[in-house]
Amino acid sequence: MMDQTLEIRGISVTHLVTYLVECGGSVQSDSWPISVLGDCWQADLLREETVTITSRFHVNAVFVRFRCDDEERFAPIMKRFRTKLLRVGG
């Protein structure tokens, strides 16, 4: 059994839920903690905070806990999810 919590910055809760659904999950609850259930995994969006980077620069941070029964089957799902998190700077 794997249990891992990630802090994801700069991406809205709505987008994170969409990404998890695109990875094969279905939304189980719309209130905190927001749960998304997949075939061998579950992701719980635990909370959202504002993080101060500098006095003028603030970003949101969402804490997501992943749990899975089969790490081997979960690895490709996590890879796909992390790919969706990539952002190209400009």
Beta strands, then each sheet from edge to edge (+ up, - down):
strand 1: 2-9
strand 2: 26-27
strand 3: 34-37
strand 4: 41-52
strand 5: 58-68
sheet 1: 1+ 5- 4+ 3- 2+
end
